[in-house]
Amino acid sequence: MTGPKNQKGFTLLEAIIASSIFLIVLFAIYVTFESSRKTYTWGSNKLEVQQTARVAMGIMANEMRTAGYDPSNVITLLPTQAIEVATPNTLTFVADVDGDNITDRVTYRLQGTQVMRDSSSWIGAVFPVPVSEQLADGITALTFAYFDGNDAPGPAPANIRRIMIGLTTQRSAEGKQEAFPLTMDVRLRNLQ
């Protein structure tokens, strides 16, 4: 006895071919998804580092613009200037940066991969030990370039009228390493 000639169903060979095609399509979808995920992660990390650096740079620029604003008359009381330290990697200045009519001393510096802000407020005879806070992390370089009123580079601290801030961030994601330089030009409005 033989069975009907029009049996419905798949042969083993047809099932293997269909499964193989399904696996190839599934693998292609996975590869596309994984590639998109890596790209998203890398872009997200890049954006986070850049945004943190921009915020830190904005804070520094706003405070630097107040350099020389001295409601406590510290500059006349001590042998100091509005800008006390001006090196390629460190800046210290006096100003009322928080608007409380008390002169502050602020220092920006790089410690490892962190931009640090050291500050202290005048207490009538001295500046106390500064309090340090982190402004940004993931920074590989912090640089300052100084210019006088005629935009000539490298003046003495007493003649600085413009500061160029440079921050370089670097982030690694999925084996990619990339540096992102940021710069900002700050004109000191309280110094003549």
C-alpha positions as CSV (number, residue, x, y, z in Angstrom):
1,M,0.0,0.0,0.0
2,T,1.3,3.4,-0.9
3,G,0.3,6.7,0.5
4,P,-1.3,9.6,-1.3
5,K,0.9,11.4,-3.7
6,N,0.0,15.0,-2.6
7,Q,1.2,14.9,1.0
8,K,1.5,18.4,2.6
9,G,4.6,19.3,4.7
10,F,8.4,19.9,4.3
11,T,11.1,17.5,3.6
12,L,14.1,17.5,5.9
13,L,16.2,19.2,3.3
14,E,13.6,22.0,2.9
15,A,13.5,22.5,6.7
16,I,17.3,22.7,6.9
17,I,17.4,25.3,4.0
18,A,14.7,27.4,5.6
19,S,16.4,27.3,9.0
20,S,19.7,28.3,7.4
21,I,18.2,31.3,5.7
22,F,16.4,32.3,8.9
23,L,19.7,32.1,10.8
24,I,21.5,34.1,8.2
25,V,18.9,36.9,8.4
26,L,18.9,36.7,12.2
27,F,22.7,37.0,12.3
28,A,22.5,40.0,9.9
29,I,20.0,41.7,12.1
30,Y,22.2,41.0,15.2
31,V,25.3,42.4,13.5
32,T,23.4,45.6,12.5
33,F,22.0,46.0,16.0
34,E,25.4,45.5,17.7
35,S,27.1,47.9,15.4
36,S,24.4,50.5,16.1
37,R,24.7,49.9,19.8
38,K,28.4,50.5,19.8
39,T,28.0,53.6,17.7
40,Y,25.4,54.9,20.1
41,T,27.5,54.2,23.1
42,W,30.6,55.8,21.6
43,G,28.5,58.9,20.6
44,S,26.8,59.1,24.0
45,N,30.2,58.9,25.8
46,K,31.6,61.6,23.5
47,L,28.7,63.9,24.1
48,E,28.8,63.4,27.9
49,V,32.5,64.3,28.1
50,Q,32.2,67.3,25.8
51,Q,29.2,68.6,27.7
52,T,31.0,68.3,31.0
53,A,34.0,70.1,29.6
54,R,31.7,72.9,28.2
55,V,30.0,73.4,31.5
56,A,33.4,73.6,33.3
57,M,34.7,76.0,30.7
58,G,31.7,78.2,31.0
59,I,32.0,78.4,34.8
60,M,35.7,79.2,34.5
61,A,35.1,81.9,31.8
62,N,32.3,83.6,33.9
63,E,34.5,83.7,37.0
64,M,37.6,84.9,35.1
65,R,35.6,87.8,33.6
66,T,35.3,89.1,37.2
67,A,39.1,89.1,37.8
68,G,40.0,92.4,39.5
69,Y,36.5,93.1,40.9
70,D,37.7,93.6,44.5
71,P,35.0,94.9,46.9
72,S,37.2,93.9,50.0
73,N,40.1,96.0,48.7
74,V,42.4,93.0,49.0
75,I,44.5,94.1,46.1
76,T,45.4,97.4,47.8
77,L,45.9,95.7,51.2
78,L,48.3,92.9,50.1
79,P,51.2,92.8,47.7
80,T,49.0,91.0,45.2
81,Q,47.5,91.7,41.8
82,A,44.2,90.7,40.3
83,I,46.0,87.8,38.6
84,E,48.4,86.2,41.0
85,V,49.6,83.1,39.1
86,A,49.5,82.8,35.3
87,T,51.2,79.6,34.1
88,P,50.4,77.5,31.0
89,N,48.5,75.1,33.2
90,T,47.4,77.0,36.3
91,L,45.6,80.3,36.9
92,T,45.0,82.1,40.2
93,F,43.2,85.3,40.5
94,V,41.2,87.5,43.0
95,A,37.7,88.6,42.4
96,D,34.2,88.6,43.9
97,V,33.2,85.5,41.9
98,D,30.0,84.8,43.8
99,G,28.5,88.3,44.1
100,D,28.5,88.5,47.9
101,N,30.8,91.6,48.0
102,I,33.6,89.6,49.5
103,T,36.7,89.1,47.5
104,D,37.6,85.5,46.6
105,R,40.9,83.8,45.5
106,V,40.3,81.2,42.8
107,T,42.7,78.8,41.2
108,Y,42.0,76.5,38.3
109,R,44.3,73.5,37.7
110,L,44.4,70.0,36.3
111,Q,44.8,67.1,38.8
112,G,45.1,63.8,37.0
113,T,42.1,63.9,34.6
114,Q,40.1,66.4,36.8
115,V,39.8,70.1,36.4
116,M,39.9,71.4,40.0
117,R,38.7,74.8,41.3
118,D,40.3,75.9,44.6
119,S,38.6,78.9,46.2
120,S,38.7,80.8,49.5
121,S,37.0,84.0,50.6
122,W,38.8,86.9,52.3
123,I,38.2,87.0,56.0
124,G,39.6,90.4,56.8
125,A,43.3,89.6,57.1
126,V,44.1,86.6,55.0
127,F,42.6,84.1,52.6
128,P,42.0,80.9,54.5
129,V,43.0,77.4,53.2
130,P,41.1,77.0,49.9
131,V,38.3,74.5,49.4
132,S,38.8,72.3,46.3
133,E,36.0,71.1,44.0
134,Q,36.0,69.1,40.8
135,L,34.6,70.9,37.8
136,A,35.1,68.2,35.2
137,D,36.6,64.7,34.7
138,G,38.0,63.0,31.7
139,I,40.2,65.9,30.8
140,T,43.6,65.2,29.4
141,A,44.9,68.8,29.1
142,L,44.1,72.2,30.6
143,T,45.9,75.1,29.1
144,F,45.9,78.9,29.5
145,A,47.3,81.4,27.0
146,Y,47.6,85.0,28.1
147,F,47.5,88.2,26.1
148,D,47.8,91.9,26.9
149,G,45.5,94.7,25.8
150,N,47.1,94.8,22.3
151,D,46.6,91.0,22.0
152,A,50.4,90.4,22.3
153,P,51.0,87.0,23.9
154,G,52.8,86.2,27.1
155,P,52.5,89.4,29.2
156,A,53.3,89.7,32.9
157,P,50.4,88.9,35.2
158,A,49.7,92.7,35.8
159,N,49.2,93.2,32.1
160,I,47.0,90.3,31.2
161,R,43.7,91.4,29.6
162,R,42.6,88.3,27.7
163,I,42.9,84.6,28.5
164,M,42.4,81.7,26.0
165,I,41.3,78.6,27.9
166,G,42.0,75.2,26.2
167,L,40.5,71.9,27.4
168,T,41.1,68.5,25.8
169,T,38.9,65.6,26.6
170,Q,39.5,62.0,25.7
171,R,37.1,59.1,26.0
172,S,37.4,55.5,25.1
173,A,34.4,53.5,24.0
174,E,34.4,50.1,22.3
175,G,38.1,50.3,21.6
176,K,38.0,53.7,20.1
177,Q,40.1,56.5,21.6
178,E,39.5,60.1,20.5
179,A,40.5,63.5,21.8
180,F,38.2,66.5,21.6
181,P,39.8,69.9,22.0
182,L,37.7,72.9,23.2
183,T,38.8,76.5,23.4
184,M,37.3,79.7,24.7
185,D,38.4,83.3,24.7
186,V,37.8,85.4,27.8
187,R,38.2,89.1,28.0
188,L,38.9,90.4,31.5
189,R,36.4,93.3,31.9
190,N,37.5,94.7,35.3
191,L,41.2,95.2,34.5
192,Q,42.4,98.4,32.8
